[in-house]
């Protein structure tokens, strides 16, 4: 699912989810299959390029900015994806 959530966990060995709250919902992306493909590509790229368990705030902010622009776009925009990829690799 495409969205930003805020969540709270407790526990040391076995994390337990206490609460979750939807912060941002990308409705326009969810209703357009072509936009979804671009969003999932960007998310997969983030997964492959960032190390597990090592937060990368700059990369996260790039992804969030990309998804906001894609959500507002009238249709799928491959130039947005190209810019995101170049920025992420930079």
VMD Tcl script that draws the C-alpha trace (Angstrom):
set ca {
  {0.00 0.00 0.00}
  {1.20 3.53 -0.70}
  {1.11 5.83 2.27}
  {3.07 7.24 5.15}
  {2.27 5.93 8.60}
  {3.39 6.81 12.08}
  {3.60 3.82 14.39}
  {4.64 2.94 17.91}
  {6.17 -0.35 18.99}
  {7.27 -1.77 22.30}
  {9.34 -4.75 23.33}
  {12.99 -5.63 22.93}
  {13.18 -9.17 21.55}
  {9.76 -9.34 19.93}
  {8.39 -5.95 18.85}
  {4.68 -5.41 19.51}
  {2.74 -2.85 17.50}
  {0.90 -0.50 19.87}
  {-0.56 2.05 17.48}
  {-0.53 3.14 13.85}
  {-1.77 6.35 12.26}
  {-2.03 7.20 8.56}
  {-0.18 10.48 7.91}
  {-0.23 10.72 4.11}
  {-2.36 8.85 1.58}
  {-1.43 8.98 -2.12}
  {-4.96 8.56 -3.53}
  {-4.15 9.65 -7.09}
  {-1.38 7.07 -7.36}
  {-3.58 4.29 -5.98}
  {-6.24 4.87 -8.63}
  {-3.87 4.91 -11.63}
  {-2.12 1.66 -12.56}
  {0.64 3.43 -14.52}
  {1.39 5.76 -11.60}
  {1.43 2.76 -9.27}
  {4.03 1.06 -11.47}
  {6.28 4.13 -11.28}
  {5.81 4.41 -7.51}
  {6.56 0.73 -6.93}
  {9.67 1.00 -9.13}
  {10.91 3.90 -6.99}
  {10.19 1.96 -3.79}
  {12.02 -1.11 -5.10}
  {14.99 1.06 -6.02}
  {15.03 2.46 -2.48}
  {14.92 -1.06 -1.07}
  {17.87 -2.15 -3.21}
  {20.05 0.94 -2.77}
  {19.70 1.53 0.98}
  {21.17 -0.69 3.67}
  {18.86 -2.54 6.06}
  {18.66 -1.13 9.58}
  {20.57 2.03 8.56}
  {18.18 4.98 8.35}
  {18.82 7.28 5.41}
  {16.73 10.40 5.96}
  {17.97 12.11 2.78}
  {16.89 9.15 0.61}
  {13.55 8.92 2.41}
  {12.90 12.62 1.83}
  {13.69 12.19 -1.89}
  {11.19 9.32 -2.12}
  {8.53 11.27 -0.25}
  {9.04 14.31 -2.50}
  {8.83 12.06 -5.59}
  {5.59 10.45 -4.42}
  {4.03 13.84 -3.66}
  {4.86 15.09 -7.17}
  {3.69 11.85 -8.79}
  {0.44 12.01 -6.81}
  {-0.21 15.56 -8.06}
  {0.76 14.83 -11.68}
  {-2.04 14.53 -14.23}
  {-0.69 11.20 -15.44}
  {2.38 8.96 -15.18}
  {5.49 11.08 -15.57}
  {8.70 9.25 -16.47}
  {10.76 12.45 -16.20}
  {9.87 12.59 -12.49}
  {11.13 9.03 -12.09}
  {14.35 9.82 -13.97}
  {14.98 12.85 -11.77}
  {14.30 10.82 -8.63}
  {16.73 8.09 -9.75}
  {19.48 10.58 -10.51}
  {18.96 12.42 -7.22}
  {18.98 9.15 -5.28}
  {22.18 7.96 -6.94}
  {23.76 11.35 -6.21}
}
mol new
graphics top color blue
foreach p $ca { graphics top sphere $p radius 0.5 }
foreach p [lrange $ca 0 end-1] q [lrange $ca 1 end] { graphics top cylinder $p $q radius 0.2 }
display resetview
